Amino acid sequence: MANVAVVGSQWGDEGKGKIVDWLSERADVVVRFQGGHNAGHTLVIDGRTYKLSLLPSGIVRPGKMSLIGNGVVIDPWALLKEIETLGGQGVSVSPENLRIAENATLILPLHGELDRLREEMRGDAKIGTTGRGIGPAYEDKIARRAVRVADLSDEASLDLKLEELLLHHNALRRGMGAAEVDGTELKTQLLAVAEPLLPYADNVWMRLENARRAGRRILFEGAQGAMLDIDHGTYPFVTSSNTVAAAASVGSGTGPGAIGFILGITKAYTTRVGSGPFPTEQDNEIGRILGERGHEFGTVTGRRRRCGWFDAVMVRQAVLVSGIDGIALTKLDVLDGIGPLQVCTGYRYRGEVLDHLPASISGQAGVEPIYETMEGWDESTRGARSWAQLPATAIKYVRRIEELIGAPVTLLSTSPERADTIMMGDPFAD
């Protein structure tokens, strides 16, 4: 059986929660492999809504093993709070169904403080981070001074890690006019959180290898989207991790050959949160309608998303960079009754027509979309569960998107309800 990796193909918020939940019912193991609690999934199951930030989507389903891989940066207090919140909704989370990579990096309070200080100092040039310490935690990981989950079980090792960490952070804070971090207080906080957290610690890469050998279906769950990738996105307006499909392997400790199918989640229009270029943005009535109909507010932050027409150039680029085998097209119903639809098929920049998004800041900010106009539809697509229930013009829109991005639509979502899904292929099939 093929194991499946799910990644976003735009700027995140593509509706991965519903699709991952739909797939997780058929998986045995669900592993989150990058990002932190800045990314959120909203699941709607039998009319009940679950909002997840760090926990894999499989956690709400009995009998599934959920894993948090080494590529994730973990705020232990946020994680324990999320576990508590789910418990209040009747979802049992314990070491029996959740394991955390012992080599995963921890987000500490000082990371969030630094994140917010930097954004404040940037003023109008702010990147648009969530202020939750994701970037600073990844910085410390790369600089080899991070505190990891395993360090909580060894007080002597923790002392050495904190000494080196604070040498760096307190120097930064002095330069920014902020008070230094009290190392004793921080250590006390970490030792207090160690007791409830360490029972979940495990060798995740080995668990995945054993699951693979046993023929169990593994679902690799990504956060954010390809255009927020630290290397391939709209840098510097990106997240601090690799969000493309290759990160599923690195961020979980699994060889790339173990991933058989890559599913790119793709919204039928385009949105992004925060600052940065957005070639097809509609800062007008169309953008307002898309935002209201699509309930475009961030799961974690509540921030209003910027909205625009479908950008086939950007998604085609994501398909190529991630090696996407098929897409799950979501929120088609939001386009019901809008009228003529625009699809971006290329960019114009300094008199030249481009078939990709440039890497430079000036290029990304300066491209102008080249649009193809398509006929809309007045009939409702909401809740459709077969091609026969879709208007002919809606089918034509989907087929044209397939042509433009160079990937087939494997799944088509027509509402937040998991059953309202049209399946054209089985990602788990060999």
N, C-alpha and C positions, 0 to 999 in steps of 0.2 A: 504494500500500500504506500502511496505517496504521502509524505508529511508536507504540511502546508504552512507557508509564511504569509502573513497578512501585513501589508504596508500601505501607507497613504501615498497617493500619487499627485497631490496638490500641496496646499499649505496646512494640512491637517484639518480636523473637524469634518472629515468626509463621510462620517456615519459608520466608522469602524466598529463601534460598540455593538450595533445590531448584527452586523455581518459576523463578527467574531463570536457572538453569542450563538448565532444560527449554526456556525461551524463547530463550536465547542460542544454542542450536544452530540456530535458524531465523533469527537476526539476523545482520547483517553487522558492526554496530558496537555496542558496549556501553559506556555512559558512566555513571560514578558522579558524582552531582551535589551531595551534601551530606554533612555529618558528618566524622568522622575515624576514627582507629584504635580508637575506643571501641566501634564496632559491628562485629559479625562475622557472616559467613555460613559455614555448613558445607555443603560439597558432597560427595555420595557418588556416585561415577561408577565403574561396573564394580567395585563392592566396595572402591574406594579412596577414602579420606577426605581432602579438602582443606579447610583452615581459612583463610579470607581475612578481612582486616580493612580494608585500604585498596584493594586491587586489585579491579577489576570482575570479576564472575564469569565473563565471557567469556574471561578470560585463560587458562583451562585448556583452551580449545578451539582447535586449530590453525586458522589462516586467519581468525581474528576480530581486528578492531581494538578494543583496549580504551583508553578515555580516562578520565582523572581531571579533572573539571571544576573551574572556578574557585570553586564553592561548597563544595568540600572543603577542610578544613584538614589539611595534610600534615606529619607528622613524618618528615623525610627519612631518619633513621636507622632508624625502624620500617619504612618502605617498602622500603629497600634490604635489610633483614633478611628481609622477607617475600619479596622477589624471590629472595634466596639460598635460603630454605627451599623454595620451589617448585622451584627448580633442582635441589635434592637429591631431589625427587620426580619428576624427569624432565620438568618443564614449563619450556620455554625462554621467558624474558622478555627482550625487547630493545626498542630503539626502533622495531623493525619491527612490533611488535604492541602496544606501550604508549606512549602520549603523555600528558603532564601539562600542564595549563594553566599558562602562564607567569605568569598573574595570580592564581594560587592562593596563599593565605597559608600560611606555614610555622609549624609548632609547634616551639618551641625548648625546650631543657631547663628554662629558667626558667619556662615555662608550666606544666609538670608539677609543679615544685616549689611554685609558687604555689597550684595546684589542691589539692595535698595539705595545704599549710599551712592553707588556709581550711577544709577539711573537718575537720581536727584541732581548729581553734579553735571550730568550730560545736558540737562534742560531740554530744549526743543530737539536736540539731536539724540534723544534717548532711543534705545533699540526696541523697547517694548517688551522687556522680560516680565515674567509674572512676579519677580521679586522674591522667589522662594528658594534661592540659593543653588539652583541647578548648575549654572555656569561656573561659579566659584568652586563648587565641589568637583566638577570635572577638571578644572584647572589644577587643583591639588592632586587629583588622581594622576594626571599626566606628569606633574612635577615630582611624583613619587613621595609625597608627604601626607597622603590621605590616611584617615582612620578608616579601617575596613571592619566588616562585621566580626571577623575572627579575632580582631584586636581586643574586643570586649571581654574575651575569655582569659586574657593574659594581662594582668595589671602592670607588670614590669614593662611589657611591650607597649602598653597604652601610654605609660609615662613618657617613654622615649618619643613616641609619635606626637604626643601633645606638645612636648618641648620644641620639636622641630617645626610643628605646625604654627605654634604661637610666635615663634621667632619671626616667621614670615608675616603673619597676619597683623601682629601688633605694630610692626614697622609700617605696614600699609595704613593702618588705622591712625597712627600718629601723623602720618603725612596728610591724612584727610581730615584731621582735627577731631577724630572720634576717640572715645575712651578705649583703653586697652582691655582685652579679654582677661578675666580672672581665671587662670588655669585650674586652680583648686576647685572653683565652682563648676567649671565645665567638666572636670573629671567626675565630680560628684553626680552631675546630671547623667553622664554616660554610664556610670556604674549602676545607677538606679534603673536606667532603661534596659540594661543588659539582661537582667533577670527575666523579664517577660519576652525579650526578643530572641535570646540565644537558643531556646528550644526549637525555633524554626530554622536555625542555621544548618546548612548541609552542603555536601559536595554535589552541586547541581549538575555539573557536566557529566559526572559518573551516573547519576540518576537517569539522565537523558540517554546515555549510551546503553544502559540496561534496558530502558524502555524500547529503544530502537531495535535491539537484539531480540526482544520478546515480541516484536511485530506490532507494538502498540502505536496508535495514531497520535502524532504529535502536532500541535498547532502552535506556531511561533507568532506571537502577538506584538506588533510594533506600535509606536506612538508617534504623534505628529505626522508630517508628510515629507515627501522627497524634496520639495523646494525649501524646506527648513533644515536640510542636511548641512552639517558644518562644512563639508567640502563641496557639495554639488548644489547647494541652495543659493538663495539670494543674499549672500554674504555681504555685510556682517549682520543683516537682519535675519538671523537664523537661530536655531537652538544649538546646544553645545555638544550634541552627539551625532553620530551617523544614523540617519533614519532610513537609508536605502536598504534593500533586501539583504545585502552582504552582511549587515550588522547582526542579522539573526544568528549567523554562525559564530561570529566573534563574541557577541554579547551573551551567548549561552554556553559556549564551549563545545559546540557541535560542528563536525566537519561539514563543509558546504554540500557535499554529495548526499547528505542525509535529507536535504530539503528537495522535495520532488516537484512542488508546484508553488509559484509565487503569484498571489492574488493582490492586485492593486485596487484599493478602494477609491472610487472616483465619483465626485458629486456631479450632477447633471448641469450645474453651473459652477461658479468659482467663488470662494470666500477666503479671507485671511484675517487674522487678528493681529493688532499691533502695527508697528511702523514697517516701512519697506516698500519696494516697488510692487505694482499691481497693474499690469498693462490693460486688463479688460475691466477694471473697476468702473462701476456705474454710480457715481455720487449724485444720484438724481432719483426720480420717481421709480424707475425700474429697480434700482438698488434697494430702495425702501420696500418695495413690494416683495422682492426676493427675501429680504431680511425678515419681514413680518411673517410671510407664509412659511418660511423655513425655520422659524424660531431660532434665528442665528445669534445666539448668545453662548459664550464659552461655558462648558460644563464646570470647570474649576474656578474661573475668574468672574464669570458673569458679564464679561466685556462684550459689547456689541461687535459683531463681525462685519467687516467691509464686504460688499457683495458685487459681483459682476458676471459677465457672460462667460460661457465655457471657453477655456483656452486650450485648444487642441495642441498647440505648439508645446506648451509646458507639459502637458500630460504625455505627449509622445516622447519628450525628453526623459521623463520619469520612467516610462516603459523601457527605454533603452538602457538607462543607467542602472535600474533595478533588475532588469531581465524579467519583467512581468510577463507571465504566461496568459493571463486573462484578467479582466476587471470586473468588479462589482459596481455597477452604476446605481447610485442612490439618489433619492429625492427627486425623481422624475416628476412626481405629482406637483411639486412646487411650481412647475412651468405651465400647469393647466391654465388655459384661458388668457395667457399673457399676450398672445398675438404673435407677430413676426419675431423670430428668435435670431440672435446673432451668435455666430461661432467664429472664434479667432483661428485663422488658418496659417498665419504667418506674421512676421513683424517687419516694419519698415524703419530703418535707422540710417540716418545721414545719406539718404538716397539709395540705400542698398536694401534688398529684400532678404531677410534672415529666416531660416527654418529652425532656429534654436534661440534660447535666451542667452545673451552674452554674459561673460563672467565678471566684467568690470562694473563698478557701481554706476558710472556714467552711462554705460550701455544699457543696463537694466532699467535705469530711470528714464532713459531717453527713447526707448522703442515705442513705436506706435502700432497698435494692432491692425491687421488686415482682416476684415470681416467678410464672412459669407452669410447671406440672409437665408433663413429657412422658414418655411411655413409652420405656424403654431397649430394648436388644436384647442377646441372649446370643450370637448368631452372630458370627463374626469378619468384620470388614470389611478387615482388613489384606491388602494386595496386590490388592484389587479393581480391575479395569480397565474395568468396564462397570456400568451401572445394574443390569443383570440379576443381578450378583453381590452386590448389596447387600440386606440385610434390609429388608423393607417399612417397619419402624419407623425404620430409619436414613434411608431416603429421606424419610419424613414429617418427621424432624428437620431435614434439609437444606432441604426446601421451606418449613417454618415459619420458618427463619432468613431465607430469601429474602424472605418476606412482611414480617417484622419490620424488616429493615434497608433495604428498598426497593431492592435490587440483586440481579441474578441471579447464581447460581453458574456461573462460566465454566469453572473448573477445580476438580476435587476430588482431593485428594491422600490416599492411603491407606497410605503408608509413606514412609520417607526415600528409597527407591529411585526414581529419576526415571521409570522405566517404569510405576510403580504410580500412574498418574494417569488420571482420567476427564475427558475433554474434551467440554464442551458447546458450545463456540464457539471461533473462532480470533481471538485479539486482534489479530493482524497483518493480518486481512482488512479491506478497506475497508468 
